[in-house]
Amino acid sequence: MSYLLRHGAKEENVKITQDGFVEETDLINWLKRQGFSVSHDMLKRIVDNCPKQRFFMERRGFTNYYRANQGHTLSSQEVKVRMDIISNLDEFVDKPPVHGTYFKTWNVIKKDGLNRMKRQHIHLATGDYKDRSVKSGMRSDVEVLVYIDIHKAISDGIVFYRSSNNVILTEGIDGILEPKYFLRVINTKTGEELTF
């Protein structure tokens, strides 16, 4: 389901709307072709019980539609999910957004910045991997936490969004959020601050 809704709808010849939705019948038929027997009730349970709240269901007329909340590699010309632009920065005064990563990528990140890679956005969480309120945007095994100075970035014209499942998203500038927007970087194993 994640693959189809985030990445593969066009390649799999499944109709996806400009705002990222796939009709329930099309989704069920595609899943059946993949060997999964599903029903409306099963899809609803997946949406309701996904620990990371990755999916959203919307009723349009008499038909249900499903989309992924974020993580799309389909271009923004093909799919642009509705998200709220972040304008109230009060919540970030004491708790800046954070990106979790690994030591194997840290040397590139500290030099070049965070990169959206093939996705539409760079993903940030509203807390670190220990924060139980964080449902999505942070893996539990990260080794490096990069805290973002969202105030400075916004004052420089970078736009941040909030997805339906509370992930903070940004395109940065040309897909990059430069190290000058890092507040601090923490080694999760030792708690020490890393230089950048």
N, C-alpha and C positions, 0 to 999 in steps of 0.2 A: 504494500500500500504506500509506504514511504517512497519507494523508488518511483512508482507511477506518478504520484502527486507532486513530488519535488523535481524529478529529473526526466522521466521517460515517457510522458504522455504523447508528445509529438512523435517520438521514435516508434512507439507502440501503436500509433494511429488511433489514439483515444482522444476524443474531442475534449479540450480544456478551455474554459472561458478566459477572457482577458484578466479577470480577477482571481484566477487560479482554481476554479471549481470544476469538478468532474461529476456528471450526473450519476446517481446511484446505480441505475441499470447498467450503464457503461462500466462502472467500477466493478460491479458484481460479475458481469460477463468477462471482463479482463482477468479478474481473480480466478474464475473458473477455468479459463484457458491456462492459467499457471498451476492448476491442480488443486485449488482451494474451493471447497464448497461453503459458500457464505450466504447469509440472508440479511435483510434489513436490520433485524434485531442484533445480529452478530456485529455488524458495522457500527451500530449505535453503541454497543458495549465497548468496542475498541476505542471509539472517540471518547466516551465517558470515562474509561478506566485507564487510558494511556498514562503512565506515570509522568511522562515528560509533556503531556498535553500537546502533542504534535499536530493533532488534527482538529478540524472544525466542521460541523455539519450545519447546513442552512436549508430551511424549507423555502422553496420558491414555487408558489402556486400549489400544485398537488405533487410536486417532485422534490426529493431530497438531493442535495448536492454536497460534496465533500471537498475539502482542500487541506493542504499542509499549511501550518501557521507561518513557517519560515524555512530556510535552508534550500531554496530553489536554485538549481543551476540552469533552468530555462531562462533565457534572456528576459530583461525587464520589458522588452518590446513584445514578447510572447505572453508573459505572465507578470502582473504587478498586483500583489496582494495588498489590500487596504490595511494601513497601519496608522496609528496615531503618531504625529510628530511630537517629540518631547519639547515642551516649552517651560514647564515648571521644574526648575532645578533644585528646589528645596530638599527633595528626598535624597539628593546626591551630595549634600554638604558633608555629612558624616559617613556616607556609605557610597563611594564611587563605583561605577560599573567596572567589572573585572573580566578579563579574558584568561582562561586556563589553557596552558600549553605544556610542552615537554622539553626536556633539555636538548633533545636532538634537533629541535627547531629554534631554540633560544638564540644561538649565535646569529642566525639570519634575521630574526625578529629584532634583536637589539640594534642591528645595523640598519635594516631597511624599514622596519615597522611591521605592524600587523597587516596581512594581505587577505582580501576576501577570497582569493584563489578562484575557483570556478563558480562560486556562489554569487548571488546578487549583493550580499552584505557580509560584513564582519560581525560575528556574533559575540555579544557580551552578556554576562549574567548580572543580576541585581545583588548578588552575594557570592561568597566562595563556596567550595564544595562541601563545607561543613554546615552551611546555612540550610536548614531543613525547609525553609520557605521557597528555596530555589528549586523549581521543578524541571527547568530546561535551560540550556545555555552553558552548562558546566558539567564536564565529566568528573566522576569521583576519583579517578586515578591521576589527575594532573600533577605535574611536578613543579610548574612555575605559574605564579599568578601575576598578571600584568594589570595593575589598577590604572584607570584612565581618568585624566583630567578633563572631564566632560565640559566643564565651564570654559576652559581655555579653547577647546576644540570648537564649541558652539560660537564663541566670540570670534573665531577665525572663519566662520561661515560653514562649518561642517554640520550636517543635519543628522540627527539621531531619531530613531523610531522605536516604538514599543509594539511588539507583536501581541497577538491575542493571548499567548501563554507567557507573557511578561519577559520575553527576551529583548534585550536592547540591541538594536541593529543600526549599522551605519555603512554607507558606501565609502566613507573617508573621503579622500581626494584621489580620484582615479583609481579607486579600489584599495588605497593604502591609508592607514592611520599611522603617521610617522611617530618615532620615538619621542619627539618633543611633546607629545600629548600623554606620555606615561607619567603618572604620579610617583609610583614606586613599583618595584618588582620583588616578589617574595619567593624563596625556595620553600616549597611546601614540606619537604622532608626535614629541614633544619630550622626553618623559621627565619633564616637570615635574609637580609636585603641584598639583592643583586645589583651590581652597577650596570649602567647602560649609557 
